[in-house]
Amino acid sequence: MLLHKHSVYSIRRESDDQLYQCHRTITDSIKRFVNHIMLNAFKIIDNLGELTFDDVTGMTTRKLGFFGNKWPVCGCFNARNGLEIVINEMESWNALSALKDWMFHVNFMGLRRKNCVEIYMYQVLWSVPTPAYPEPQVTVSVHFYIATSHIYPSHFPVDVSYVFEGHQFTHTLNMIFRPKWLYDILDMKTMMFKTFNF
């Protein structure tokens, strides 16, 4: 197609300059494609944490994220051990001094399959119970999405991302968690709750 002056896809005859620009555009798109693949490969390599094998459970794990929790790899991941590791990650958040009074609860929400990828979804409810309100009036939700791939080798890490309720920004485990994110949502919902008359 690039060797001919005109293509079945073009409506009018192209000059030599336009043909060169078409070729340059294809070259640029190939360069962009290769760069995209390289960035994804570097992202995977960057996420490859320390690989360990547990003889008792027969599970292979990798240390991922800021807190260094051991996450099951793609070949060993299932809904049950996913729930356990999300709880472990939340306990790491809860160990921070700013969240010592907070409590959380983790629910498995479901599994979505898309081509060769399985996405496990979990919801974490955070709250601050007090003596005046042991059953909190306001909670904060964090949604975890853990993707495993059947294309990658079984020792590859799972792809973990999470989103706070009311936000669209997707966080990854490599980002430093800020307790302020939970406080901002809690404060906003508390202000809204006070405006309601029951």
Beta strands, then each sheet from edge to edge (+ up, - down):
strand 1: 51-54
strand 2: 59-64
strand 3: 69-72
strand 4: 103-114
strand 5: 117-127
strand 6: 140-149
strand 7: 159-164
strand 8: 171-172
sheet 1: 1+ 2- 3+
sheet 2: 4+ 5- 6+ 7- 8+
end
